Amino acid sequence: MLCLCKKALAGARAIGLIGMRDLVNYVCMTLIYGERWYSDPCITVRMTRVRRDYLEFDEAIKLLPPSKPTES
């Protein structure tokens, strides 16, 4: 678990997050989404927009897809 948190914190810092709330939220999102956090194009595009200052992290979280696929 510690290794996952270190990886998540490194990812959060890589996109420019510095506030405690953003760091905690980022770590939580990586735990909720698992490996999908790093591979889902919908998520990676939004995190790229955060890194480039086109989108605030709080707004990016609101735009994320459901953590579990919805049943049809």
mmCIF file of the N, C-alpha and C atoms, coordinates in Angstrom:
data_MODEL
# 
_entry.id   MODEL 
# 
loop_
_atom_site.group_PDB 
_atom_site.id 
_atom_site.type_symbol 
_atom_site.label_atom_id 
_atom_site.label_alt_id 
_atom_site.label_comp_id 
_atom_site.label_asym_id 
_atom_site.label_entity_id 
_atom_site.label_seq_id 
_atom_site.pdbx_PDB_ins_code 
_atom_site.Cartn_x 
_atom_site.Cartn_y 
_atom_site.Cartn_z 
_atom_site.occupancy 
_atom_site.B_iso_or_equiv 
_atom_site.pdbx_formal_charge 
_atom_site.auth_seq_id 
_atom_site.auth_comp_id 
_atom_site.auth_asym_id 
_atom_site.auth_atom_id 
_atom_site.pdbx_PDB_model_num 
ATOM 1   N N  . MET A 1 1  ? 0.828   -1.191 0.000   1.00 0.00 ? 1  MET A N  1 
ATOM 2   C CA . MET A 1 1  ? 0.000   0.000  0.000   1.00 0.00 ? 1  MET A CA 1 
ATOM 3   C C  . MET A 1 1  ? 0.870   1.253  0.000   1.00 0.00 ? 1  MET A C  1 
ATOM 4   N N  . LEU A 1 2  ? 1.941   1.240  0.781   1.00 0.00 ? 2  LEU A N  1 
ATOM 5   C CA . LEU A 1 2  ? 2.831   2.394  0.854   1.00 0.00 ? 2  LEU A CA 1 
ATOM 6   C C  . LEU A 1 2  ? 3.429   2.704  -0.512  1.00 0.00 ? 2  LEU A C  1 
ATOM 7   N N  . CYS A 1 3  ? 3.790   1.652  -1.242  1.00 0.00 ? 3  CYS A N  1 
ATOM 8   C CA . CYS A 1 3  ? 4.365   1.838  -2.577  1.00 0.00 ? 3  CYS A CA 1 
ATOM 9   C C  . CYS A 1 3  ? 3.348   2.497  -3.512  1.00 0.00 ? 3  CYS A C  1 
ATOM 10  N N  . LEU A 1 4  ? 2.082   2.081  -3.410  1.00 0.00 ? 4  LEU A N  1 
ATOM 11  C CA . LEU A 1 4  ? 1.025   2.679  -4.243  1.00 0.00 ? 4  LEU A CA 1 
ATOM 12  C C  . LEU A 1 4  ? 0.855   4.162  -3.928  1.00 0.00 ? 4  LEU A C  1 
ATOM 13  N N  . CYS A 1 5  ? 0.925   4.492  -2.643  1.00 0.00 ? 5  CYS A N  1 
ATOM 14  C CA . CYS A 1 5  ? 0.770   5.892  -2.247  1.00 0.00 ? 5  CYS A CA 1 
ATOM 15  C C  . CYS A 1 5  ? 1.945   6.736  -2.718  1.00 0.00 ? 5  CYS A C  1 
ATOM 16  N N  . LYS A 1 6  ? 3.139   6.183  -2.653  1.00 0.00 ? 6  LYS A N  1 
ATOM 17  C CA . LYS A 1 6  ? 4.321   6.920  -3.132  1.00 0.00 ? 6  LYS A CA 1 
ATOM 18  C C  . LYS A 1 6  ? 4.211   7.163  -4.637  1.00 0.00 ? 6  LYS A C  1 
ATOM 19  N N  . LYS A 1 7  ? 3.766   6.144  -5.378  1.00 0.00 ? 7  LYS A N  1 
ATOM 20  C CA . LYS A 1 7  ? 3.591   6.291  -6.828  1.00 0.00 ? 7  LYS A CA 1 
ATOM 21  C C  . LYS A 1 7  ? 2.538   7.356  -7.115  1.00 0.00 ? 7  LYS A C  1 
ATOM 22  N N  . ALA A 1 8  ? 1.444   7.327  -6.343  1.00 0.00 ? 8  ALA A N  1 
ATOM 23  C CA . ALA A 1 8  ? 0.375   8.299  -6.541  1.00 0.00 ? 8  ALA A CA 1 
ATOM 24  C C  . ALA A 1 8  ? 0.841   9.713  -6.223  1.00 0.00 ? 8  ALA A C  1 
ATOM 25  N N  . LEU A 1 9  ? 1.569   9.879  -5.126  1.00 0.00 ? 9  LEU A N  1 
ATOM 26  C CA . LEU A 1 9  ? 2.075   11.213 -4.773  1.00 0.00 ? 9  LEU A CA 1 
ATOM 27  C C  . LEU A 1 9  ? 3.031   11.740 -5.838  1.00 0.00 ? 9  LEU A C  1 
ATOM 28  N N  . ALA A 1 10 ? 3.856   10.864 -6.373  1.00 0.00 ? 10 ALA A N  1 
ATOM 29  C CA . ALA A 1 10 ? 4.758   11.279 -7.453  1.00 0.00 ? 10 ALA A CA 1 
ATOM 30  C C  . ALA A 1 10 ? 3.953   11.730 -8.670  1.00 0.00 ? 10 ALA A C  1 
ATOM 31  N N  . GLY A 1 11 ? 2.877   11.005 -8.977  1.00 0.00 ? 11 GLY A N  1 
ATOM 32  C CA . GLY A 1 11 ? 2.010   11.387 -10.098 1.00 0.00 ? 11 GLY A CA 1 
ATOM 33  C C  . GLY A 1 11 ? 1.323   12.715 -9.860  1.00 0.00 ? 11 GLY A C  1 
ATOM 34  N N  . ALA A 1 12 ? 0.873   12.924 -8.630  1.00 0.00 ? 12 ALA A N  1 
ATOM 35  C CA . ALA A 1 12 ? 0.215   14.190 -8.291  1.00 0.00 ? 12 ALA A CA 1 
ATOM 36  C C  . ALA A 1 12 ? 1.181   15.358 -8.448  1.00 0.00 ? 12 ALA A C  1 
ATOM 37  N N  . ARG A 1 13 ? 2.380   15.171 -7.971  1.00 0.00 ? 13 ARG A N  1 
ATOM 38  C CA . ARG A 1 13 ? 3.376   16.250 -8.085  1.00 0.00 ? 13 ARG A CA 1 
ATOM 39  C C  . ARG A 1 13 ? 3.791   16.479 -9.535  1.00 0.00 ? 13 ARG A C  1 
ATOM 40  N N  . ALA A 1 14 ? 3.799   15.408 -10.321 1.00 0.00 ? 14 ALA A N  1 
ATOM 41  C CA . ALA A 1 14 ? 4.175   15.520 -11.734 1.00 0.00 ? 14 ALA A CA 1 
ATOM 42  C C  . ALA A 1 14 ? 3.193   16.391 -12.516 1.00 0.00 ? 14 ALA A C  1 
ATOM 43  N N  . ILE A 1 15 ? 1.937   16.421 -12.082 1.00 0.00 ? 15 ILE A N  1 
ATOM 44  C CA . ILE A 1 15 ? 0.968   17.277 -12.788 1.00 0.00 ? 15 ILE A CA 1 
ATOM 45  C C  . ILE A 1 15 ? 0.809   18.623 -12.095 1.00 0.00 ? 15 ILE A C  1 
ATOM 46  N N  . GLY A 1 16 ? 1.650   18.886 -11.096 1.00 0.00 ? 16 GLY A N  1 
ATOM 47  C CA . GLY A 1 16 ? 1.678   20.207 -10.480 1.00 0.00 ? 16 GLY A CA 1 
ATOM 48  C C  . GLY A 1 16 ? 0.812   20.401 -9.248  1.00 0.00 ? 16 GLY A C  1 
ATOM 49  N N  . LEU A 1 17 ? 0.292   19.339 -8.683  1.00 0.00 ? 17 LEU A N  1 
ATOM 50  C CA . LEU A 1 17 ? -0.533  19.480 -7.489  1.00 0.00 ? 17 LEU A CA 1 
ATOM 51  C C  . LEU A 1 17 ? 0.363   19.697 -6.273  1.00 0.00 ? 17 LEU A C  1 
ATOM 52  N N  . ILE A 1 18 ? -0.006  20.660 -5.433  1.00 0.00 ? 18 ILE A N  1 
ATOM 53  C CA . ILE A 1 18 ? 0.803   20.930 -4.243  1.00 0.00 ? 18 ILE A CA 1 
ATOM 54  C C  . ILE A 1 18 ? -0.026  21.034 -2.970  1.00 0.00 ? 18 ILE A C  1 
ATOM 55  N N  . GLY A 1 19 ? -1.287  21.379 -3.078  1.00 0.00 ? 19 GLY A N  1 
ATOM 56  C CA . GLY A 1 19 ? -2.145  21.518 -1.901  1.00 0.00 ? 19 GLY A CA 1 
ATOM 57  C C  . GLY A 1 19 ? -2.478  20.168 -1.289  1.00 0.00 ? 19 GLY A C  1 
ATOM 58  N N  . MET A 1 20 ? -2.584  20.124 0.027   1.00 0.00 ? 20 MET A N  1 
ATOM 59  C CA . MET A 1 20 ? -2.856  18.875 0.726   1.00 0.00 ? 20 MET A CA 1 
ATOM 60  C C  . MET A 1 20 ? -4.152  18.224 0.250   1.00 0.00 ? 20 MET A C  1 
ATOM 61  N N  . ARG A 1 21 ? -5.205  19.026 0.074   1.00 0.00 ? 21 ARG A N  1 
ATOM 62  C CA . ARG A 1 21 ? -6.483  18.465 -0.387  1.00 0.00 ? 21 ARG A CA 1 
ATOM 63  C C  . ARG A 1 21 ? -6.343  17.820 -1.754  1.00 0.00 ? 21 ARG A C  1 
ATOM 64  N N  . ASP A 1 22 ? -5.671  18.498 -2.675  1.00 0.00 ? 22 ASP A N  1 
ATOM 65  C CA . ASP A 1 22 ? -5.475  17.932 -4.008  1.00 0.00 ? 22 ASP A CA 1 
ATOM 66  C C  . ASP A 1 22 ? -4.634  16.663 -3.959  1.00 0.00 ? 22 ASP A C  1 
ATOM 67  N N  . LEU A 1 23 ? -3.584  16.671 -3.140  1.00 0.00 ? 23 LEU A N  1 
ATOM 68  C CA . LEU A 1 23 ? -2.733  15.482 -3.029  1.00 0.00 ? 23 LEU A CA 1 
ATOM 69  C C  . LEU A 1 23 ? -3.524  14.295 -2.478  1.00 0.00 ? 23 LEU A C  1 
ATOM 70  N N  . VAL A 1 24 ? -4.300  14.536 -1.434  1.00 0.00 ? 24 VAL A N  1 
ATOM 71  C CA . VAL A 1 24 ? -5.111  13.459 -0.846  1.00 0.00 ? 24 VAL A CA 1 
ATOM 72  C C  . VAL A 1 24 ? -6.153  12.974 -1.850  1.00 0.00 ? 24 VAL A C  1 
ATOM 73  N N  . ASN A 1 25 ? -6.821  13.894 -2.523  1.00 0.00 ? 25 ASN A N  1 
ATOM 74  C CA . ASN A 1 25 ? -7.819  13.497 -3.523  1.00 0.00 ? 25 ASN A CA 1 
ATOM 75  C C  . ASN A 1 25 ? -7.195  12.693 -4.653  1.00 0.00 ? 25 ASN A C  1 
ATOM 76  N N  . TYR A 1 26 ? -6.010  13.094 -5.089  1.00 0.00 ? 26 TYR A N  1 
ATOM 77  C CA . TYR A 1 26 ? -5.329  12.365 -6.161  1.00 0.00 ? 26 TYR A CA 1 
ATOM 78  C C  . TYR A 1 26 ? -5.020  10.940 -5.711  1.00 0.00 ? 26 TYR A C  1 
ATOM 79  N N  . VAL A 1 27 ? -4.465  10.798 -4.516  1.00 0.00 ? 27 VAL A N  1 
ATOM 80  C CA . VAL A 1 27 ? -4.150  9.460  -3.996  1.00 0.00 ? 27 VAL A CA 1 
ATOM 81  C C  . VAL A 1 27 ? -5.425  8.624  -3.901  1.00 0.00 ? 27 VAL A C  1 
ATOM 82  N N  . CYS A 1 28 ? -6.494  9.217  -3.393  1.00 0.00 ? 28 CYS A N  1 
ATOM 83  C CA . CYS A 1 28 ? -7.767  8.500  -3.297  1.00 0.00 ? 28 CYS A CA 1 
ATOM 84  C C  . CYS A 1 28 ? -8.270  8.060  -4.669  1.00 0.00 ? 28 CYS A C  1 
ATOM 85  N N  . MET A 1 29 ? -8.166  8.920  -5.653  1.00 0.00 ? 29 MET A N  1 
ATOM 86  C CA . MET A 1 29 ? -8.619  8.564  -6.997  1.00 0.00 ? 29 MET A CA 1 
ATOM 87  C C  . MET A 1 29 ? -7.811  7.392  -7.555  1.00 0.00 ? 29 MET A C  1 
ATOM 88  N N  . THR A 1 30 ? -6.505  7.386  -7.304  1.00 0.00 ? 30 THR A N  1 
ATOM 89  C CA . THR A 1 30 ? -5.693  6.261  -7.804  1.00 0.00 ? 30 THR A CA 1 
ATOM 90  C C  . THR A 1 30 ? -6.084  4.962  -7.116  1.00 0.00 ? 30 THR A C  1 
ATOM 91  N N  . LEU A 1 31 ? -6.451  5.031  -5.852  1.00 0.00 ? 31 LEU A N  1 
ATOM 92  C CA . LEU A 1 31 ? -6.885  3.825  -5.142  1.00 0.00 ? 31 LEU A CA 1 
ATOM 93  C C  . LEU A 1 31 ? -8.253  3.363  -5.634  1.00 0.00 ? 31 LEU A C  1 
ATOM 94  N N  . ILE A 1 32 ? -9.135  4.299  -5.915  1.00 0.00 ? 32 ILE A N  1 
ATOM 95  C CA . ILE A 1 32 ? -10.478 3.954  -6.392  1.00 0.00 ? 32 ILE A CA 1 
ATOM 96  C C  . ILE A 1 32 ? -10.430 3.368  -7.805  1.00 0.00 ? 32 ILE A C  1 
ATOM 97  N N  . TYR A 1 33 ? -9.683  4.007  -8.696  1.00 0.00 ? 33 TYR A N  1 
ATOM 98  C CA . TYR A 1 33 ? -9.645  3.583  -10.099 1.00 0.00 ? 33 TYR A CA 1 
ATOM 99  C C  . TYR A 1 33 ? -8.626  2.489  -10.384 1.00 0.00 ? 33 TYR A C  1 
ATOM 100 N N  . GLY A 1 34 ? -7.659  2.301  -9.499  1.00 0.00 ? 34 GLY A N  1 
ATOM 101 C CA . GLY A 1 34 ? -6.647  1.273  -9.720  1.00 0.00 ? 34 GLY A CA 1 
ATOM 102 C C  . GLY A 1 34 ? -5.812  1.557  -10.954 1.00 0.00 ? 34 GLY A C  1 
ATOM 103 N N  . GLU A 1 35 ? -5.428  0.497  -11.643 1.00 0.00 ? 35 GLU A N  1 
ATOM 104 C CA . GLU A 1 35 ? -4.589  0.657  -12.840 1.00 0.00 ? 35 GLU A CA 1 
ATOM 105 C C  . GLU A 1 35 ? -5.289  1.434  -13.942 1.00 0.00 ? 35 GLU A C  1 
ATOM 106 N N  . ARG A 1 36 ? -6.605  1.450  -13.907 1.00 0.00 ? 36 ARG A N  1 
ATOM 107 C CA . ARG A 1 36 ? -7.368  2.216  -14.902 1.00 0.00 ? 36 ARG A CA 1 
ATOM 108 C C  . ARG A 1 36 ? -6.997  3.702  -14.858 1.00 0.00 ? 36 ARG A C  1 
ATOM 109 N N  . TRP A 1 37 ? -6.594  4.188  -13.675 1.00 0.00 ? 37 TRP A N  1 
ATOM 110 C CA . TRP A 1 37 ? -6.210  5.595  -13.522 1.00 0.00 ? 37 TRP A CA 1 
ATOM 111 C C  . TRP A 1 37 ? -5.106  5.979  -14.504 1.00 0.00 ? 37 TRP A C  1 
ATOM 112 N N  . TYR A 1 38 ? -4.213  5.045  -14.759 1.00 0.00 ? 38 TYR A N  1 
ATOM 113 C CA . TYR A 1 38 ? -3.059  5.312  -15.617 1.00 0.00 ? 38 TYR A CA 1 
ATOM 114 C C  . TYR A 1 38 ? -3.273  4.909  -17.074 1.00 0.00 ? 38 TYR A C  1 
ATOM 115 N N  . SER A 1 39 ? -4.373  4.217  -17.367 1.00 0.00 ? 39 SER A N  1 
ATOM 116 C CA . SER A 1 39 ? -4.544  3.721  -18.730 1.00 0.00 ? 39 SER A CA 1 
ATOM 117 C C  . SER A 1 39 ? -5.811  4.202  -19.437 1.00 0.00 ? 39 SER A C  1 
ATOM 118 N N  . ASP A 1 40 ? -6.799  4.667  -18.704 1.00 0.00 ? 40 ASP A N  1 
ATOM 119 C CA . ASP A 1 40 ? -8.059  5.110  -19.312 1.00 0.00 ? 40 ASP A CA 1 
ATOM 120 C C  . ASP A 1 40 ? -7.837  6.460  -20.001 1.00 0.00 ? 40 ASP A C  1 
ATOM 121 N N  . PRO A 1 41 ? -8.047  6.513  -21.317 1.00 0.00 ? 41 PRO A N  1 
ATOM 122 C CA . PRO A 1 41 ? -7.816  7.767  -22.045 1.00 0.00 ? 41 PRO A CA 1 
ATOM 123 C C  . PRO A 1 41 ? -8.632  8.940  -21.498 1.00 0.00 ? 41 PRO A C  1 
ATOM 124 N N  . CYS A 1 42 ? -9.831  8.676  -21.050 1.00 0.00 ? 42 CYS A N  1 
ATOM 125 C CA . CYS A 1 42 ? -10.677 9.739  -20.506 1.00 0.00 ? 42 CYS A CA 1 
ATOM 126 C C  . CYS A 1 42 ? -10.011 10.380 -19.280 1.00 0.00 ? 42 CYS A C  1 
ATOM 127 N N  . ILE A 1 43 ? -9.391  9.557  -18.457 1.00 0.00 ? 43 ILE A N  1 
ATOM 128 C CA . ILE A 1 43 ? -8.725  10.052 -17.256 1.00 0.00 ? 43 ILE A CA 1 
ATOM 129 C C  . ILE A 1 43 ? -7.394  10.710 -17.604 1.00 0.00 ? 43 ILE A C  1 
ATOM 130 N N  . THR A 1 44 ? -6.592  10.057 -18.436 1.00 0.00 ? 44 THR A N  1 
ATOM 131 C CA . THR A 1 44 ? -5.267  10.595 -18.743 1.00 0.00 ? 44 THR A CA 1 
ATOM 132 C C  . THR A 1 44 ? -5.346  11.928 -19.477 1.00 0.00 ? 44 THR A C  1 
ATOM 133 N N  . VAL A 1 45 ? -6.352  12.081 -20.335 1.00 0.00 ? 45 VAL A N  1 
ATOM 134 C CA . VAL A 1 45 ? -6.523  13.363 -21.040 1.00 0.00 ? 45 VAL A CA 1 
ATOM 135 C C  . VAL A 1 45 ? -6.824  14.471 -20.039 1.00 0.00 ? 45 VAL A C  1 
ATOM 136 N N  . ARG A 1 46 ? -7.677  14.190 -19.075 1.00 0.00 ? 46 ARG A N  1 
ATOM 137 C CA . ARG A 1 46 ? -8.011  15.216 -18.074 1.00 0.00 ? 46 ARG A CA 1 
ATOM 138 C C  . ARG A 1 46 ? -6.814  15.562 -17.195 1.00 0.00 ? 46 ARG A C  1 
ATOM 139 N N  . MET A 1 47 ? -6.029  14.566 -16.837 1.00 0.00 ? 47 MET A N  1 
ATOM 140 C CA . MET A 1 47 ? -4.848  14.851 -16.011 1.00 0.00 ? 47 MET A CA 1 
ATOM 141 C C  . MET A 1 47 ? -3.793  15.634 -16.812 1.00 0.00 ? 47 MET A C  1 
ATOM 142 N N  . THR A 1 48 ? -3.726  15.387 -18.099 1.00 0.00 ? 48 THR A N  1 
ATOM 143 C CA . THR A 1 48 ? -2.834  16.175 -18.951 1.00 0.00 ? 48 THR A CA 1 
ATOM 144 C C  . THR A 1 48 ? -3.299  17.624 -18.993 1.00 0.00 ? 48 THR A C  1 
ATOM 145 N N  . ARG A 1 49 ? -4.589  17.829 -19.062 1.00 0.00 ? 49 ARG A N  1 
ATOM 146 C CA . ARG A 1 49 ? -5.137  19.193 -19.065 1.00 0.00 ? 49 ARG A CA 1 
ATOM 147 C C  . ARG A 1 49 ? -4.855  19.895 -17.735 1.00 0.00 ? 49 ARG A C  1 
ATOM 148 N N  . VAL A 1 50 ? -4.901  19.144 -16.633 1.00 0.00 ? 50 VAL A N  1 
ATOM 149 C CA . VAL A 1 50 ? -4.555  19.716 -15.323 1.00 0.00 ? 50 VAL A CA 1 
ATOM 150 C C  . VAL A 1 50 ? -3.081  20.116 -15.325 1.00 0.00 ? 50 VAL A C  1 
ATOM 151 N N  . ARG A 1 51 ? -2.229  19.226 -15.811 1.00 0.00 ? 51 ARG A N  1 
ATOM 152 C CA . ARG A 1 51 ? -0.783  19.499 -15.834 1.00 0.00 ? 51 ARG A CA 1 
ATOM 153 C C  . ARG A 1 51 ? -0.468  20.744 -16.661 1.00 0.00 ? 51 ARG A C  1 
ATOM 154 N N  . ARG A 1 52 ? -1.198  20.949 -17.732 1.00 0.00 ? 52 ARG A N  1 
ATOM 155 C CA . ARG A 1 52 ? -0.958  22.103 -18.608 1.00 0.00 ? 52 ARG A CA 1 
ATOM 156 C C  . ARG A 1 52 ? -1.708  23.362 -18.166 1.00 0.00 ? 52 ARG A C  1 
ATOM 157 N N  . ASP A 1 53 ? -2.340  23.295 -17.007 1.00 0.00 ? 53 ASP A N  1 
ATOM 158 C CA . ASP A 1 53 ? -3.100  24.418 -16.443 1.00 0.00 ? 53 ASP A CA 1 
ATOM 159 C C  . ASP A 1 53 ? -4.302  24.825 -17.289 1.00 0.00 ? 53 ASP A C  1 
ATOM 160 N N  . TYR A 1 54 ? -4.866  23.887 -18.039 1.00 0.00 ? 54 TYR A N  1 
ATOM 161 C CA . TYR A 1 54 ? -6.083  24.167 -18.797 1.00 0.00 ? 54 TYR A CA 1 
ATOM 162 C C  . TYR A 1 54 ? -7.324  23.855 -17.966 1.00 0.00 ? 54 TYR A C  1 
ATOM 163 N N  . LEU A 1 55 ? -7.132  23.096 -16.868 1.00 0.00 ? 55 LEU A N  1 
ATOM 164 C CA . LEU A 1 55 ? -8.252  22.618 -16.078 1.00 0.00 ? 55 LEU A CA 1 
ATOM 165 C C  . LEU A 1 55 ? -7.804  22.493 -14.628 1.00 0.00 ? 55 LEU A C  1 
ATOM 166 N N  . GLU A 1 56 ? -8.640  22.940 -13.714 1.00 0.00 ? 56 GLU A N  1 
ATOM 167 C CA . GLU A 1 56 ? -8.350  22.785 -12.287 1.00 0.00 ? 56 GLU A CA 1 
ATOM 168 C C  . GLU A 1 56 ? -8.606  21.331 -11.891 1.00 0.00 ? 56 GLU A C  1 
ATOM 169 N N  . PHE A 1 57 ? -7.828  20.825 -10.945 1.00 0.00 ? 57 PHE A N  1 
ATOM 170 C CA . PHE A 1 57 ? -7.977  19.431 -10.531 1.00 0.00 ? 57 PHE A CA 1 
ATOM 171 C C  . PHE A 1 57 ? -9.378  19.152 -9.988  1.00 0.00 ? 57 PHE A C  1 
ATOM 172 N N  . ASP A 1 58 ? -9.934  20.075 -9.213  1.00 0.00 ? 58 ASP A N  1 
ATOM 173 C CA . ASP A 1 58 ? -11.296 19.889 -8.688  1.00 0.00 ? 58 ASP A CA 1 
ATOM 174 C C  . ASP A 1 58 ? -12.302 19.687 -9.818  1.00 0.00 ? 58 ASP A C  1 
ATOM 175 N N  . GLU A 1 59 ? -12.161 20.448 -10.881 1.00 0.00 ? 59 GLU A N  1 
ATOM 176 C CA . GLU A 1 59 ? -13.061 20.311 -12.024 1.00 0.00 ? 59 GLU A CA 1 
ATOM 177 C C  . GLU A 1 59 ? -12.809 18.999 -12.755 1.00 0.00 ? 59 GLU A C  1 
ATOM 178 N N  . ALA A 1 60 ? -11.555 18.611 -12.867 1.00 0.00 ? 60 ALA A N  1 
ATOM 179 C CA . ALA A 1 60 ? -11.218 17.355 -13.545 1.00 0.00 ? 60 ALA A CA 1 
ATOM 180 C C  . ALA A 1 60 ? -11.866 16.174 -12.834 1.00 0.00 ? 60 ALA A C  1 
ATOM 181 N N  . ILE A 1 61 ? -11.867 16.195 -11.500 1.00 0.00 ? 61 ILE A N  1 
ATOM 182 C CA . ILE A 1 61 ? -12.479 15.112 -10.735 1.00 0.00 ? 61 ILE A CA 1 
ATOM 183 C C  . ILE A 1 61 ? -13.971 15.002 -11.050 1.00 0.00 ? 61 ILE A C  1 
ATOM 184 N N  . LYS A 1 62 ? -14.624 16.134 -11.183 1.00 0.00 ? 62 LYS A N  1 
ATOM 185 C CA . LYS A 1 62 ? -16.061 16.129 -11.486 1.00 0.00 ? 62 LYS A CA 1 
ATOM 186 C C  . LYS A 1 62 ? -16.360 15.529 -12.855 1.00 0.00 ? 62 LYS A C  1 
ATOM 187 N N  . LEU A 1 63 ? -15.391 15.595 -13.761 1.00 0.00 ? 63 LEU A N  1 
ATOM 188 C CA . LEU A 1 63 ? -15.588 15.125 -15.130 1.00 0.00 ? 63 LEU A CA 1 
ATOM 189 C C  . LEU A 1 63 ? -15.157 13.682 -15.351 1.00 0.00 ? 63 LEU A C  1 
ATOM 190 N N  . LEU A 1 64 ? -14.668 13.024 -14.309 1.00 0.00 ? 64 LEU A N  1 
ATOM 191 C CA . LEU A 1 64 ? -14.189 11.652 -14.456 1.00 0.00 ? 64 LEU A CA 1 
ATOM 192 C C  . LEU A 1 64 ? -15.342 10.694 -14.724 1.00 0.00 ? 64 LEU A C  1 
ATOM 193 N N  . PRO A 1 65 ? -15.059 9.623  -15.450 1.00 0.00 ? 65 PRO A N  1 
ATOM 194 C CA . PRO A 1 65 ? -16.096 8.607  -15.687 1.00 0.00 ? 65 PRO A CA 1 
ATOM 195 C C  . PRO A 1 65 ? -16.384 7.861  -14.383 1.00 0.00 ? 65 PRO A C  1 
ATOM 196 N N  . PRO A 1 66 ? -17.486 7.131  -14.313 1.00 0.00 ? 66 PRO A N  1 
ATOM 197 C CA . PRO A 1 66 ? -17.769 6.348  -13.112 1.00 0.00 ? 66 PRO A CA 1 
ATOM 198 C C  . PRO A 1 66 ? -16.620 5.388  -12.816 1.00 0.00 ? 66 PRO A C  1 
ATOM 199 N N  . SER A 1 67 ? -16.366 5.163  -11.543 1.00 0.00 ? 67 SER A N  1 
ATOM 200 C CA . SER A 1 67 ? -15.253 4.283  -11.175 1.00 0.00 ? 67 SER A CA 1 
ATOM 201 C C  . SER A 1 67 ? -15.540 2.834  -11.518 1.00 0.00 ? 67 SER A C  1 
ATOM 202 N N  . LYS A 1 68 ? -16.806 2.492  -11.584 1.00 0.00 ? 68 LYS A N  1 
ATOM 203 C CA . LYS A 1 68 ? -17.202 1.146  -12.005 1.00 0.00 ? 68 LYS A CA 1 
ATOM 204 C C  . LYS A 1 68 ? -18.122 1.277  -13.207 1.00 0.00 ? 68 LYS A C  1 
ATOM 205 N N  . PRO A 1 69 ? -17.940 0.398  -14.182 1.00 0.00 ? 69 PRO A N  1 
ATOM 206 C CA . PRO A 1 69 ? -18.814 0.471  -15.364 1.00 0.00 ? 69 PRO A CA 1 
ATOM 207 C C  . PRO A 1 69 ? -20.279 0.355  -14.965 1.00 0.00 ? 69 PRO A C  1 
ATOM 208 N N  . THR A 1 70 ? -21.105 1.147  -15.613 1.00 0.00 ? 70 THR A N  1 
ATOM 209 C CA . THR A 1 70 ? -22.545 1.072  -15.348 1.00 0.00 ? 70 THR A CA 1 
ATOM 210 C C  . THR A 1 70 ? -23.134 -0.080 -16.148 1.00 0.00 ? 70 THR A C  1 
ATOM 211 N N  . GLU A 1 71 ? -24.144 -0.705 -15.574 1.00 0.00 ? 71 GLU A N  1 
ATOM 212 C CA . GLU A 1 71 ? -24.798 -1.819 -16.274 1.00 0.00 ? 71 GLU A CA 1 
ATOM 213 C C  . GLU A 1 71 ? -25.875 -1.260 -17.190 1.00 0.00 ? 71 GLU A C  1 
ATOM 214 N N  . SER A 1 72 ? -25.974 -1.863 -18.363 1.00 0.00 ? 72 SER A N  1 
ATOM 215 C CA . SER A 1 72 ? -26.968 -1.415 -19.346 1.00 0.00 ? 72 SER A CA 1 
ATOM 216 C C  . SER A 1 72 ? -28.286 -2.088 -19.129 1.00 0.00 ? 72 SER A C  1 
# 
